[in-house]
Amino acid sequence: MFAGTKLLQKYLSPHVPLTSRSMHLLKDSAYVNGKWVQASSKQTFPVYNPVDNAIIAQVPDMNAGDAQVAVDAAARAFESFSRTTAKQRSDLLRNWFDLMVKHSEDLAQILTKENGKSLAESRTEIRYGNSFVEWFAEEARRIDGQVLQAPIAGRELFLLRQPVGVAALITPWNFPHAMITRKAGAALAAGCTCVVKPSEDTPLTALALADLAEQAGFPAGILNVLTTSVTNSVAVGKELCESPKIRVLSFTGSTTVGKLLYKQCASTMKRLGLELGGNAPYIVFKSADVDLAVNSAMTSKFRNTGQTCVSANRFFVEADVFDEFVEKFAAKIKSDIKLGDGSKKGITHGPLIKKSQLEIVNDLVEDAVRKGAKVHCGGTPLPELGPLFYAPTLLTGVTADMQIYNTEIFGPVAVINEFSNEEDALRRANDTPVGLAGYFFSRDVSQIFRVARKLEVGMVGINEGLISCAEAAFGGVKESGLGREGSRHGVEDFLDIKYVCVGNIKH
């Protein structure tokens, strides 16, 4: 049930004391119907530390049959959980939140181990992820219906908002804590039960969250976690999409995979929440505070080593301040970023998540340099630090014939383009099929309101590079997805509206 001390002594960093409570949260079993279980096939797969590719743990490799068992359990549990009061659900979520806060450091240690980000970044993610459970614990009691004015005498009309049913939650590796809490918090607040399929790269954080949910008092079947390897991931995902017992699917990941899930869900007409890829523009106008734009760019571009869907991906800097911005940004990158094992003191950034990601980033940079781009810093892997480290990179002179020009990089590479006027910047910023987030810097009030409305994205940061919070609606436009997460709108994907008409009432 719990990972043994010997397992921890073998795999946990010497920087993490073995007396830490995190040893009780490191699980080597999946969680289905209130029990810690192995795969029916008895197969397991390894979870690696991206710093050195050391194995942290072996977890069950669940298949489509195991997914059916979890879905059935969630469907049975929904019958009773959907009838709980909002206050009961709020109390359960609050218990879960309190335990997350109590074990925040333990969760951060596990997250750093399997994801590679620094402890400072992991602690920030844990606080961020926890905030969604706190928010939806409060929001559960604000899920109200509506009384309508009847057009005909003798009738009373009202709307009920009821939970959709079982929710399948497919979550990514880059924010393995926050992406689960943002989805599950909303689903559970609405009265839905959940089947979570975390990324094969980062299942341990999900299992730790399930452990805390169990301790919080969630009954069996309410929250289930399936761990799957690459081998079984497609089949399990297909099962979740096509099962008629799953009534809503929420996914965060690439646009390519999102489109596939969209198709697979069509046969059962599921509700869908899709938070997909981005290609965020980061515009610096000549009226901007350049130092503020540079400092904000450090967070917006290099958080999680550039592996975030809302990362600044295409920098556009007005000609008047282009040289100043590039010079200051390159200097800031060189002085502020310290790569290495994120569990060690003083490290700010870790490695990329896996070999394929490193190869994609390296190929994009090599193609750009070969075609004439200028490297101001970085531009190469850093094998002396570990197999998956890539130097923070700044490129200029990028042209449309280079692969990196309009590609979501998902790595520590900043591409700086020069523009001549506002219309030029907007045209280039909007010239992409996706639209998740966008950022711009300006001290011209009229320009601020103009550009905010004209950027074709779901979220805009103005003079700010880090904008997400539990109170705000997170989501995109165009091919960046459907629906919104967080905010009071976050529960909408998990609720049906039922219209009730009572007729022939005698007044």
N, C-alpha and C positions, 0 to 999 in steps of 0.2 A: 504493500500500500504506500508506504513512504520510502523514498530513496534511502538506502543504508549509508551509514557513516563511512564505510570503506569506499563506496562509490564516490562520495563527496571528497574524501581524502585524495582520491586518485585524480579527480577532474577539476575541483574548485581551485581557483587561484590562491596561492599562498597569501595574497593580500586580503583574502576574505577569511576571517577567523571561523574555525569549525564550530564555535559556540553560537554562531549567528543563528537566529530563528529561521533564516532562509533555507536551512537544511530540511526543515519541516514543510517547506513549500515547493521543494524540488521534487516533482512527481515523475514516476516512470510508468504510469498507467493512464489510460483514457478514462473519461468520466461519463457514464451513461446510466440513466435511471437511478441516480443516487448512489451508484456503486463505482469503485475503481476497478476497471476491467482491462483485460488484454484483448488483442484481436482474435477473432474466431480461428484464424489461420495460425495463430501463435507467432506470426512474423513481427519483427521489429525493424526500426531504422534508426540510424544515429543522428544526433543533433550536434552540430559542430560549432566550436568557437571560431569566428572568422579571423581572429587575431593570429592564430597559429594552426588552425584546422584540427585542433585536438578535440576528441569526442567528449562532450559534456555528459550525455546520457543516451540511453536507448529507449525509444517509446514505441507503443503499438502501431503497427501499420494496418489501420482499419480499411476494410473494403466496402463495396456497395451493400453487401449483406449486413455488415455491422451498422452501416448508415440507416438501413431500414429499421433495425432494432431501436436505434436512437430516435428516429422519427416516430415510431409507434409509441415509445415511452412518452415523448413530448405531446403526442396527440391525446393520450390518455390523461396526462397531467393537465392538459388545457381544459378538460371538462370541468374540473374543480377550480383551477386557478383563475379562469375567466370569470368566475362568480365571486371572487374575493372582492372586498371593498377597496376603494382607492386608498384608504387609510392603512389597511393591512399591507398593501403592496408598497406604499410609501415607507412603512416601518421596516420592511424587509430590505429595501434598497438602502435605507439609512444605516441599518446594521452592517450591510455589505461595505458601504462607504467608510464607516468607522473602522472596520477591520483593515481595509486598504490603507487608511491613514496610519494605523498602528503598525502595519507591516510594510510601510513605504520603502524603507531602506532595503528590506529583504527582496521586495519586488524589483527594485532598481539593480541590485546585485545580479539577479537572474537575468534581467533584461540586457544588461551590459554583456554578460557571458554569451548569450545566444545571438545577440544582434551586433555587438561590437562597438556601439556608441559609448562615449565616455560616461562615467558615473554622473558627472554634472548634467549631461543631457538626459540620461536615464531618469534621474531624480526629477528633472523638469517634466518629462513625459508622464511620470507617475502622478505628479500633482495635477497635470492637465487632464489625464485620464480619469483620475478620481473625481475631478470636478463635474464630469458628466453624470456620474452616479448620484452625486449630491444634488445636481440640478434636477434630474428626472425623479428623484425621491420627492422633491417639492412639487414638480410638475404633475405628478400622478394625481394629486388632489385638485388639479385645475382642469381636468379633462371633463368638460361639461357638454351638455346637449343644448337644445334651443327650442323655445316655444314660438310657433309661428302664428301670424294673424290669418284666420280662416277666411276665405272669400265667400263662404256660404254659411248662413245661420245654422246652428245645430251641429256644428263640427268643431272639434279641437284637434289641432295639428302640432306635432312636435317631432324633433329629430333626436335620435339616440346615437351616441358614438360608442361603438362596441369593438372589442379586440378582433382582429382579422382571423387569427388562428396561430398555427405553429409557424415560427419564423426561422429561416435558415440564414445564418450569418457567416459569410466567407470573408476572412480578414487577411491583410497583408503582413509582410515581415518588417516593414520600415517603422511602424508604430504598433507593435503587437499588443500593447496594453490599451492605449487610447482608442484604437479602432474597435476593440471589443466593447469597451465600456460605453462608447458613444452610441453603438448600435443596441447592445443588450439593455442598457439603462432605459432607453426609449421603449423597446419592445416589452420589457417587464413592467414598466410603468403603465402601459396600455392594457396589460393583462394577457399578453402573448407568452407562450413558452418558446424556448430557443434550442436550436441545434447549431453549435459553433464549429466551423472548420477553419482552424488557424493555418497559416502558412507552414509548410513542412520545414522551413528554415527556423521558425521561432514558435514552436508549440509549448515550450515550458512556461512562458508567461501566462498563456491561456489556461494551462492546468493549474497554475498557482491561483489564478482568479477563481477557478471552479472550486478549489479547496476552500478559499475564503467564503464563497457563496454558500457552500455546505455549512461552514461554521456559522454563517449569518442566519441560518434557519430556513433556507429555501427548500421546500419539499422535493422529493425524488421526481425526476423527469422534467423539472422546470427549466434547468440549465444543463445542457449536455455538451461535451467537448469531444470531438472526433479528431484523432491525430492520424495523418495520412502522409505517405511518402509521395514523391513524384510519380512513382509507378501506379499508385491507386488514386491519386488526386483527381484525375479526369473522370474516372468512373464514379467516385463518390460525389463530385460536383454535379454530374449528370443525374444521379439518383435524387439529389436534393432539388434539382430543377424540375424533374419530371414527376416526382411523387405528388399525387393529388392531396396528400395530407399536409404538405407544406403549402401555406397560403400566401406567404410573402418571403421574398428573397432579397437580402441586402448584401451588396458586394462592394468592396473597395479594391481597386487594382487597375490594370491596364485597359485601355479602350478596346483592344483586340479581344481580350478575354471577356470583357463586359458584353460585347456584341454577341459572342458565342452563347453566353448564359441567357441573354435576351431571347435568342432563338429557341433555346432549349426549354425556356419557361412558357413558351407560347401555347404548348399543347394543353396546359392546365390553367391558362389565363391568370397567372399569379400577379400579385402586386409586386412591383419592383422598385428597389432603391439602388441606384448605381452611382458610385462616386469614382469616376474614371480619370484617365490621364490628363495632364495639363501641359502647357507650354508657355508659362507665365512671362509676359513682357514686364520689363523693369525700366521705366522711362525717367530720365533725369533731364528736366528742362533747364534752360539757362538761368531762370530765376530761382532755382533750387538752392538750398543750403547744401553745398557739396559735401562737407564733412558729415552732415547727418545722413546724406544719401550713401556715402561710403560705409559708415558704421552700420546702417540698416542692411546694406547689401551683404555684409559679412554673415549676418544671421539668416537673411532670406536665401542666400545662395548656398552657404556651407553647413547649415544645420543638418545633422545626421549625415555628414559628408556629402551633401548635395542630393541625398536619396529621399526626397519628399516630393509629393505631387504638386505642392504649391511653391516649390523652389523657384526663385528668379532664374529663368532659363534663357531669355533673350534680352540682353541689355541694349538699350537705345539711349545714347547720350548726345545732347545737342552740341553742335560744333564749337560753340563759344566756351564750353567747359569740358570738352572731351579730354584734352591732354591732362588737365588738372585731375579729373576723376580717375583716369587710368593710372596716373602716377601714384596718387594717394591710395587707390584700391590695391595696387600691386604691393606697395610698402606695407599696408595693413595685413595683407595675406601672409607676407613673409614674417612679420613680427608677432602676429597674434595666434597663428595656428600651430599647435604642437601635436604631431601625429604619434600614435603609439597604442599600447595596451590601455584601453579605457579605464581599467580598474586601478591604474597607477596614478599617483598624485601628479598634478600639473598637466596631464594629457587633456587636450580639448577635443580631439577628433580621432576616430578610429578608422578601421579599414572599410572597404566595400563589402557587401554581404556575401558574395560568392564569385567564383572564377569567371563565370559567364558575364557578370556585370563588369568586372575589371576589363575583360576583353572588349566589350562593347565600347566602354569609355576610351580605352587606349586606341582602338581602331578609328573612332571618330576624330580624335586629336591627330593621329598620324596622317589621316586623309586630309585634314585641314592644313597641316604644316606642309605636306607634300605639294599642295595646290597653292601655297603662298601665304598662309596665315602667319602672323608674328607671335611668338611665344614670349611673354613678359616674365613669367615665372612658371615653374613646374613643367608639365608636359611629358612626364615619364612615370612608370611604375616605380615603387620603392621596395624592391625585394629584400633589402637589408633590414627593413622593419618587419616584414612578414609577407606571406604570399599574396595578400589581397589589398595592399596599400598602394594608393596612387597619389602623387604629389598634387596639392592644390594648384590649379592652373588658371592663367589669364591669357586669353587670346584676343588679338585685334586683326583687322585686315581679312575678316571672314567674308566670303562671297557666296552667292546663291548656288554655285555649282558644288559647294562643299557639303558633305552629308550632315555635318553638324549644324548647318545654317538654320534649319527648321525642324530639328529633332529634339525630343525630350531627352536630355542627356542623362539624368539620374546619376550624377557623379559630381566630383568637386572641380568642375570646369566652368569658368565664366567667360562668355563670349560677348565682347563689347563692340557694338556697332555705332557709327556716327550718323546723326540725322540733321536735317537743315531747318525744319519748321514743324509746327504742331500737326498739320495735315499729313505730312510725310511720316511722322512717328505713329500716328493712329492707323494709317493705312497698313504699315508694316506690322504693327502690333496685332491688328485684327486679321492678318493674312494667314490664318491657320484654321483647321477644322474643329479645334477644341477651344474651350474657354472656361477654365476653372478659376484661376486667380490672376490678378494683374496689379502692378504697383506703379506709382509715379510720384515724382517729387517736384513741387512747385510752390512758390509763395505768391502766385498770382491768383487771387480769389476767383475771378471770372474763369480763368483757365481750369481751376480745380473743379468747378461745377460742370463745365463743358466736357472735359475729358472723362470725368467719372461716369457721365451718362453715355458717352460714345464708345468706351471700351467694351468689347463684346466678351465679357467674363461674368461669372456669378458672384465674385468677391473682389473688392477693390481696396487696396491699401494706399492711402495718400499720406506721404511723409511718414510712413511706417512700414517696416518690413516683416513684422510678425503680427498677424491679425486674428488668428483663430482663438475662440473662447467658447465656453459652454453656452453663453447667452446669445451668441450670433448664429445665424443660419449658414451652414457650410454646404456648398454644392456649386455645380457649374452649369453652363449652357452649352449649346451645340453638342459635340460628341464627348463632352466631359461628364455626361450623366443625366440622371433623373432624380428628382426629389431633393430634400434638404435634411441634413443631420444637425443635431444640437438645436438650441433655441426652443421656443414654444412650438415651432413647426416640426421638430424632430419626431414627435409621436405620430404624425399624420400618416406615414407609411404603414403604421401598424394598427390603424383604426378604420372600421367601416362606418358609414353614416346610414342609419336605418330611419326611414320616414314612417311615422305612425299617424294614421288618420282615424279618429274616433268619430263616427257619425251618428245621426239620429239622437242627439242629446236634447233633452227638453229643458229649456231654461224657464 
